[in-house]
Amino acid sequence: QVQLVESGGGLVQPGGSLRLSCAASGFTFSNYWMYWVRQAPGKGLEWVSIINTGGGKTYYADSVKGRFTISGDNAKNTLYLQMTSLKSEDTAVYYCAKDPNRSNDPTFEYDYWGQGTQVTVSS
């Protein structure tokens, strides 16, 4: 069955960096768009970044563009999110998620989620 397991969250000072990982299993990783999505306290879900490792396309939300980098290792079936220049407003639970469709463009729908990893940016 499909499993997504995030890791790498933690407490970091403003301006610091973290790298999140998402170990995927149960499907062919490179066939699907994969997302990093976050939920800040008291707020709704916000997609952060998207990648199709088979085609090499990536997308970023304006709020993280230039600071975050998404990547994937098809051999390890692992998704990454390198986060730099972190701000207090990046504090959230970060989830990796899988697109249900094998399409040329992301659908912004998610059929599987991980359990999430907490990122707290605070001095």
N, C-alpha and C positions, 0 to 999 in steps of 0.2 A: 504494500500500500504506500501511498505518497506520504512522505514525512519531510518536514522542514524544521530544522533546529538552529535557532540563532544563538550566538555567543559574542562576547567582546564588549558588552556594555559596561558602564561604571560611572564613577564620579570623576569629573575632570574640571580644571579651572578654565575660565574664559580664555580663549586664544589657544587652548590645547588641542590635542588630536586623539582620535580613537579609531580603531578599525573593527568594524563588525563583520562577522562571518555568518553564513547560513549554509549548513550542510543539507543537501537535498538527496532524497532517495525515492525509488519507486517509479521513476519516469525518466525519459531521456531529456536531460537538462537543456541541451542545446536546441531543442525543438520548440521551446516556449519562451514567451516574454516573462521575465522575472522582475518583480517590483521590490523596492524598499518603500514601506509605508510607515508613517508615524502617527501617534496620537498623543498630543500634549494634554496635561491636566485640564479637565473641563472643556476640552475642545473636540472637534470631530476628526475623522481620519484625513490625513493629508498624504498624497503620494509624494515621494521625495525624489526617486530616481527609478529608471526603467532600463533594462538591457535585454537584448536578444543575443546571446553569445554565439548563436549559429551565424547570424548575419553581421554582428559587430556594431549594431546600432545602439545608441544610448540617448536618454533624455533626462533632463534635470528640471526640477521645479526652480522657479526664479529665486526663491528664498535660499537655495543652497548652491546655485550655479557658481562655479569658480572656487568653491570651498570643498565640495564633496566629489568623490570619484567612485563610480560603480565599476565593478569588474567581475569576471567569472572565470573559473577554471573548469573546463569541461572534463578533464581527466579526473578531477577530484569531485565533480558535481557540487561545487561550492561557489556561492555567491559572496561577494565582498562589498563593503561600503567603507571607503577611507574618508574619514571626516577630519578636516583641518579648520583652523581659525574658528573654533566652536564658540557659540554665543549662548547666552542664557535662554534665548528663545528656541534653541535646538533641544532643550530638555523635553523628553518624551519617551514613550515606549516605542521602540522600533521593531517592526515586523517585516519579515520577508514573505512574499506571497507569489503565487503562481497564476498566470493567465490560463483560463480554461481552453482557449482556442489556439490552434496552430495557424495563425494568420500573419499576414505581412506587417500589420500594424497592431500596436497594443489596443486591447479593448477596454482597459481600465475596469475589468471585472476580475474577481479573484475567486478561485475555487478551493484553494488550500492556503492555509496560513501556518506560520510557526507560532510558538508560544510567546514570542516577544522578548526583547532585552531592554532593560532600562538604561537610558542615558541621562545623566544629570550634569548640567553645566553650572557650576557655582563656585564662588570663591570662599 
